[in-house]
Amino acid sequence: MPQIHNFSLKTKYLLISSFFDLEVRHGGVKRADQVIELFNEFDIVRTNPYFSIKKAIKFAFSSPITVFESFIFSIYLFFRGISFKGLILFSFKLVEVIKVIKAYKDREIILEGGGNLPILVMNYLIFKKLKYNTFLQNIEYLVPEKNLKNYFKSPKDKYFLELNGYRNANSIYTIGYLDSAILGCHKIQSETINYYPSVKDYKKLERIRTFRNEKNIKKNSGFILLLGSVSNPPTKQGMLDAIKFFQSQKNKYPIKVAGFGTNMFNHLNSSNINILGSVTEEKLKILMQNAKCLIVNQVQTTGFLIKIVDFNLAGIPIFLTSDYYQGLNLEKYGIFRVNYSKIYKILNSKIINAKFSTFDKPKLKYEKTHQFYN
């Protein structure tokens, strides 16, 4: 059963990350950057062994013994809930994971959760009786997805394997209090470390905030920003719902839609809706500097929307137009959970020009025993 873990400066660690070394800086990558910063003072190796299937197959055949070990374990998982397709995919994708674990067998494992693969890797670590700690992006069985059968026979099987992984973890750290509460309902103990941008990201957000304050953007800007990555199914659905709503309205402010993969909405371009698609870091900075507000229409899921924290730190008001539980009672941060009809009323009121609080950076401290706590 998980418990508060005693991380030690004397211990070497291996961080297996789903998002290390990715080019697209979506929320998962930013959370991963935060996790690595938590261990800045430690002896830690960070790696992402989750290759694409083509790359995994290419490198697998150079290690036939490891392929055989991986295949045997995948057969074992087949009788515990992965699909036949999952058996084949995971047989190849696990090979590099095994090689990394063996290469750093003197290090304690920290597993960064994100997607289906870490669920299966947790079960491999249990099978091999290896201790591990995990940092979650979401509770995955509660995240809607269309590609479930890529790995699992059914939602029930995914649920069983994921909870089995958590129950056998040395320690668990969630990104939000809702996730810890859900795990608590399963009698699984966890700690919450809220998202906060890494130093390099924070500096960029701070510069945007300074620019907006100097130019009085909240008063003068003329467009509403809808931002998100379609690689996250709940975010994709929420953005689509928002676009369809504004299509039918006479809008005082034009809507700009940006983010990884949002060019798939190009057919929804109109006189007041501008689909920008994927944007560069520089273009995103300009959008954030000049947006009147951000609209988030998030389908309820676990985890915590990283852009809520980022936009708050950049000084941009946020309107949550869905029943997103994690957005409750955040008005002092300039985050309003409202229906669409009230957005323009607030934008034209004095409320929007108030000085809002910003989120605090979680502090990780350790005593002489080197114990971390929130």
C-alpha positions as CSV (number, residue, x, y, z in Angstrom):
1,M,0.0,0.0,0.0
2,P,1.4,3.5,-0.9
3,Q,2.7,5.7,1.8
4,I,4.6,9.0,2.2
5,H,8.0,8.1,0.8
6,N,11.4,9.0,2.2
7,F,13.3,10.3,-0.8
8,S,17.0,10.5,0.1
9,L,19.9,12.5,-1.3
10,K,22.0,9.4,-0.9
11,T,19.8,7.4,-3.3
12,K,20.1,7.3,-7.0
13,Y,16.9,7.6,-9.1
14,L,15.7,6.6,-12.5
15,L,12.8,8.7,-13.8
16,I,10.9,6.9,-16.6
17,S,8.9,9.7,-18.3
18,S,6.2,9.6,-20.9
19,F,7.0,13.1,-22.1
20,F,10.7,13.6,-21.9
21,D,12.3,15.0,-25.0
22,L,9.0,15.7,-26.9
23,E,8.9,18.7,-29.3
24,V,5.3,19.7,-28.7
25,R,5.1,21.5,-25.3
26,H,1.6,20.4,-24.3
27,G,0.4,20.1,-20.6
28,G,2.0,16.7,-20.1
29,V,5.4,18.0,-21.1
30,K,5.1,21.0,-18.8
31,R,4.1,18.8,-15.8
32,A,7.0,16.5,-16.6
33,D,9.4,19.5,-16.5
34,Q,8.0,20.4,-13.1
35,V,8.6,16.8,-11.8
36,I,12.2,16.9,-12.9
37,E,12.7,20.2,-11.1
38,L,11.5,18.7,-7.9
39,F,14.5,16.4,-8.0
40,N,17.1,19.0,-9.1
41,E,19.2,18.3,-6.0
42,F,19.1,14.5,-6.5
43,D,21.2,12.1,-8.5
44,I,18.6,11.3,-11.2
45,V,18.6,9.9,-14.7
46,R,15.6,10.8,-16.9
47,T,14.5,8.8,-19.9
48,N,11.6,8.2,-22.2
49,P,11.8,4.6,-23.4
50,Y,8.3,4.6,-25.0
51,F,9.2,4.4,-28.7
52,S,6.7,4.6,-31.6
53,I,5.8,1.1,-32.7
54,K,7.9,1.3,-35.9
55,K,11.0,2.4,-33.9
56,A,10.2,-0.2,-31.1
57,I,10.1,-3.1,-33.7
58,K,13.3,-1.8,-35.3
59,F,15.3,-1.8,-32.1
60,A,13.7,-4.9,-30.5
61,F,15.3,-7.4,-32.9
62,S,18.7,-6.4,-31.7
63,S,17.8,-7.9,-28.3
64,P,16.1,-11.2,-28.9
65,I,16.3,-12.4,-25.3
66,T,14.6,-9.2,-24.1
67,V,12.0,-9.6,-26.8
68,F,11.2,-13.1,-25.5
69,E,11.0,-11.8,-21.9
70,S,8.7,-9.1,-23.0
71,F,6.5,-11.4,-25.0
72,I,6.1,-13.8,-22.1
73,F,5.0,-11.0,-19.8
74,S,2.6,-9.7,-22.4
75,I,1.0,-13.1,-22.6
76,Y,0.6,-13.0,-18.8
77,L,-1.1,-9.6,-19.2
78,F,-3.4,-11.0,-21.9
79,F,-5.0,-13.2,-19.3
80,R,-5.4,-10.2,-17.0
81,G,-7.0,-7.8,-19.4
82,I,-5.0,-6.5,-22.3
83,S,-6.3,-7.1,-25.8
84,F,-4.6,-9.3,-28.5
85,K,-3.6,-6.0,-30.2
86,G,-2.3,-4.8,-26.9
87,L,-0.3,-8.0,-26.5
88,I,1.5,-7.4,-29.8
89,L,2.1,-3.7,-29.3
90,F,3.3,-4.0,-25.7
91,S,5.6,-6.9,-26.5
92,F,7.6,-4.6,-28.6
93,K,7.2,-1.4,-26.6
94,L,8.2,-3.0,-23.3
95,V,11.6,-4.1,-24.7
96,E,13.3,-0.7,-24.4
97,V,11.7,-0.2,-20.9
98,I,13.3,-3.5,-19.8
99,K,16.7,-2.5,-21.2
100,V,16.6,0.8,-19.4
101,I,15.6,-0.8,-16.1
102,K,18.4,-3.3,-16.4
103,A,20.9,-0.7,-17.3
104,Y,20.1,1.4,-14.2
105,K,19.3,-1.5,-11.8
106,D,21.1,0.3,-9.0
107,R,18.5,3.2,-9.1
108,E,15.1,3.5,-7.5
109,I,12.4,3.9,-10.0
110,I,10.1,7.0,-10.4
111,L,7.4,6.4,-12.9
112,E,5.7,9.4,-14.5
113,G,2.2,8.5,-15.4
114,G,0.5,9.7,-18.7
115,G,-1.5,7.4,-21.0
116,N,-1.9,3.7,-21.1
117,L,1.7,2.5,-21.2
118,P,2.7,3.5,-17.7
119,I,-0.3,1.4,-16.4
120,L,1.2,-1.7,-18.1
121,V,4.7,-0.8,-17.0
122,M,3.5,-0.6,-13.3
123,N,2.2,-4.1,-13.6
124,Y,5.5,-5.3,-15.1
125,L,7.4,-3.8,-12.1
126,I,5.0,-5.6,-9.7
127,F,5.6,-8.8,-11.6
128,K,9.4,-8.3,-11.2
129,K,8.9,-7.3,-7.6
130,L,10.6,-3.9,-8.2
131,K,9.8,-0.9,-6.0
132,Y,8.5,2.2,-7.7
133,N,7.0,5.7,-7.0
134,T,4.6,7.3,-9.4
135,F,3.6,10.9,-10.4
136,L,0.2,11.0,-12.0
137,Q,-1.0,13.2,-14.8
138,N,-4.6,11.8,-14.6
139,I,-6.4,8.8,-13.2
140,E,-6.4,7.2,-16.7
141,Y,-9.5,5.0,-16.4
142,L,-11.6,8.1,-15.9
143,V,-10.3,9.9,-19.0
144,P,-12.5,9.4,-22.1
145,E,-10.6,7.9,-25.1
146,K,-11.5,6.3,-28.4
147,N,-8.5,4.0,-28.6
148,L,-9.2,1.9,-25.5
149,K,-8.9,-1.4,-27.4
150,N,-5.4,-0.6,-28.6
151,Y,-4.3,-2.0,-25.2
152,F,-7.3,-3.2,-23.1
153,K,-10.1,-5.6,-23.7
154,S,-12.6,-3.4,-21.8
155,P,-12.8,-0.4,-19.5
156,K,-13.1,-2.8,-16.6
157,D,-9.8,-4.4,-17.5
158,K,-8.1,-1.0,-17.7
159,Y,-9.6,-0.1,-14.3
160,F,-8.4,-3.3,-12.7
161,L,-4.8,-3.0,-14.0
162,E,-4.5,0.7,-13.2
163,L,-5.7,0.3,-9.6
164,N,-3.5,-2.7,-9.2
165,G,-0.5,-0.5,-10.2
166,Y,-1.4,2.2,-7.7
167,R,-2.0,-0.3,-4.8
168,N,1.4,-1.7,-5.2
169,A,3.3,1.6,-5.7
170,N,5.8,2.7,-3.0
171,S,4.2,6.2,-3.1
172,I,1.8,8.2,-5.3
173,Y,1.8,11.9,-6.1
174,T,-1.2,13.4,-7.9
175,I,-1.6,16.7,-9.8
176,G,-4.8,17.7,-8.0
177,Y,-6.9,17.2,-4.9
178,L,-9.7,15.6,-6.8
179,D,-7.4,12.8,-8.0
180,S,-6.2,12.2,-4.4
181,A,-9.9,12.1,-3.2
182,I,-10.8,9.5,-5.9
183,L,-7.9,7.3,-5.0
184,G,-8.9,7.7,-1.3
185,C,-12.3,6.2,-2.2
186,H,-10.3,3.2,-3.3
187,K,-8.4,3.2,0.0
188,I,-5.2,4.2,-1.8
189,Q,-3.1,6.9,0.0
190,S,-1.5,9.6,-2.1
191,E,0.0,13.1,-1.8
192,T,-0.9,16.1,-4.0
193,I,1.7,18.2,-5.7
194,N,-0.2,20.9,-7.6
195,Y,1.1,21.9,-11.1
196,Y,3.3,24.9,-11.3
197,P,5.4,25.9,-14.3
198,S,9.1,25.1,-14.5
199,V,11.5,28.0,-14.1
200,K,11.9,28.5,-17.8
201,D,8.2,28.6,-18.4
202,Y,7.5,30.8,-15.4
203,K,9.8,33.5,-16.7
204,K,8.0,33.6,-20.0
205,L,4.6,33.9,-18.2
206,E,6.0,36.6,-16.0
207,R,7.1,38.7,-19.0
208,I,3.6,38.3,-20.6
209,R,2.0,39.5,-17.3
210,T,4.3,42.5,-17.2
211,F,3.5,43.4,-20.8
212,R,-0.3,43.1,-20.2
213,N,-0.1,45.3,-17.1
214,E,1.9,48.0,-18.9
215,K,-0.5,48.0,-21.9
216,N,-3.7,47.6,-19.8
217,I,-4.7,44.7,-22.1
218,K,-7.7,43.7,-20.1
219,K,-9.3,47.0,-21.0
220,N,-8.2,47.4,-24.6
221,S,-7.9,44.0,-26.2
222,G,-10.4,42.8,-28.7
223,F,-10.4,39.0,-29.0
224,I,-11.2,35.9,-27.0
225,L,-8.8,33.0,-27.0
226,L,-9.8,29.4,-27.1
227,L,-6.6,27.3,-26.6
228,G,-5.9,23.6,-26.3
229,S,-4.4,20.4,-27.7
230,V,-6.7,18.0,-29.5
231,S,-4.4,15.1,-28.4
232,N,-6.3,15.3,-25.1
233,P,-9.9,13.9,-25.8
234,P,-11.8,15.9,-23.2
235,T,-10.0,19.1,-24.3
236,K,-10.8,18.4,-27.9
237,Q,-14.5,17.8,-27.2
238,G,-14.7,20.9,-25.0
239,M,-13.1,23.1,-27.7
240,L,-15.5,21.7,-30.4
241,D,-18.5,22.4,-28.2
242,A,-17.3,26.0,-27.6
243,I,-16.7,26.7,-31.3
244,K,-20.2,25.4,-32.2
245,F,-21.8,27.6,-29.6
246,F,-20.0,30.8,-30.9
247,Q,-20.9,29.9,-34.5
248,S,-24.5,30.6,-33.7
249,Q,-23.9,33.9,-31.8
250,K,-23.4,37.5,-32.8
251,N,-20.1,38.1,-31.0
252,K,-18.8,41.5,-29.9
253,Y,-15.3,40.0,-29.8
254,P,-13.9,37.6,-32.4
255,I,-12.8,34.1,-31.3
256,K,-9.3,32.9,-32.0
257,V,-8.7,29.1,-31.8
258,A,-5.2,27.8,-31.4
259,G,-3.3,24.8,-30.2
260,F,-1.8,21.5,-31.4
261,G,-3.9,19.8,-34.0
262,T,-6.7,22.4,-33.9
263,N,-6.3,22.8,-37.7
264,M,-8.7,19.9,-37.8
265,F,-11.4,22.5,-37.1
266,N,-10.5,24.6,-40.2
267,H,-13.9,23.8,-41.8
268,L,-15.5,25.8,-38.9
269,N,-13.8,29.1,-39.8
270,S,-16.2,32.0,-40.1
271,S,-16.3,35.8,-40.0
272,N,-16.0,35.8,-36.2
273,I,-14.1,32.5,-35.6
274,N,-10.5,32.3,-36.7
275,I,-8.9,28.8,-36.5
276,L,-5.2,29.3,-36.2
277,G,-4.1,25.6,-35.7
278,S,-0.8,24.8,-34.2
279,V,1.2,27.9,-33.3
280,T,4.9,28.6,-32.5
281,E,6.0,29.7,-29.1
282,E,6.5,33.2,-30.3
283,K,3.0,33.3,-31.8
284,L,1.5,31.9,-28.6
285,K,3.3,34.6,-26.6
286,I,1.7,37.3,-28.8
287,L,-1.7,35.7,-28.5
288,M,-1.4,35.6,-24.7
289,Q,-0.1,39.2,-24.6
290,N,-3.2,40.5,-26.4
291,A,-6.1,38.2,-25.6
292,K,-9.0,39.7,-23.6
293,C,-9.6,36.4,-21.9
294,L,-9.3,32.6,-22.2
295,I,-12.4,30.4,-22.6
296,V,-12.2,26.9,-21.3
297,N,-15.0,24.5,-22.0
298,Q,-13.6,21.3,-20.5
299,V,-15.4,18.0,-20.3
300,Q,-15.1,16.8,-16.7
301,T,-12.2,14.5,-16.2
302,T,-9.5,14.0,-13.6
303,G,-6.1,15.8,-13.3
304,F,-6.0,19.6,-13.6
305,L,-5.9,21.8,-16.6
306,I,-2.3,23.2,-16.7
307,K,-3.4,26.2,-18.9
308,I,-5.5,27.4,-16.0
309,V,-2.4,27.9,-13.9
310,D,-0.3,29.3,-16.8
311,F,-2.9,31.9,-17.8
312,N,-3.5,32.9,-14.3
313,L,0.2,33.6,-13.8
314,A,0.2,35.5,-17.1
315,G,-2.6,37.8,-15.8
316,I,-5.3,36.6,-18.2
317,P,-8.9,36.2,-17.0
318,I,-10.4,32.7,-17.5
319,F,-14.0,31.7,-18.1
320,L,-14.9,28.1,-17.5
321,T,-18.1,27.4,-19.4
322,S,-18.6,23.8,-18.4
323,D,-19.2,22.0,-15.1
324,Y,-15.5,21.4,-14.5
325,Y,-15.4,20.6,-10.8
326,Q,-11.7,21.7,-10.4
327,G,-12.7,25.2,-11.4
328,L,-15.0,25.9,-8.4
329,N,-14.3,28.8,-6.1
330,L,-11.4,30.3,-8.0
331,E,-12.9,33.7,-8.5
332,K,-10.1,35.4,-6.5
333,Y,-7.7,34.1,-9.2
334,G,-9.8,35.7,-12.0
335,I,-11.3,32.4,-12.9
336,F,-15.0,32.4,-13.4
337,R,-17.3,29.4,-13.9
338,V,-20.2,30.8,-15.9
339,N,-22.4,30.0,-18.8
340,Y,-21.7,31.7,-22.2
341,S,-24.4,34.3,-21.8
342,K,-22.6,35.9,-18.8
343,I,-19.2,36.2,-20.4
344,Y,-19.8,39.5,-22.2
345,K,-21.4,41.0,-19.1
346,I,-18.3,40.3,-17.0
347,L,-16.0,41.4,-19.8
348,N,-17.7,44.8,-19.8
349,S,-17.8,45.2,-16.0
350,K,-15.3,46.5,-13.5
351,I,-14.7,43.0,-12.2
352,I,-12.4,42.1,-15.1
353,N,-10.0,44.9,-14.2
354,A,-9.5,43.8,-10.6
355,K,-6.2,42.7,-9.3
356,F,-6.4,38.9,-9.1
357,S,-4.4,36.5,-6.9
358,T,-1.9,34.2,-8.5
359,F,-1.3,30.5,-7.7
360,D,1.5,29.7,-5.3
361,K,4.4,27.4,-6.1
362,P,4.2,24.1,-4.1
363,K,7.1,23.8,-1.8
364,L,8.8,20.5,-1.4
365,K,10.8,20.3,1.8
366,Y,12.8,17.6,3.3
367,E,14.0,17.1,6.8
368,K,17.1,15.4,8.1
369,T,15.4,12.1,7.1
370,H,15.1,13.7,3.6
371,Q,11.3,13.2,3.6
372,F,9.3,15.2,1.0
373,Y,5.9,16.6,1.9
374,N,3.6,19.2,0.4
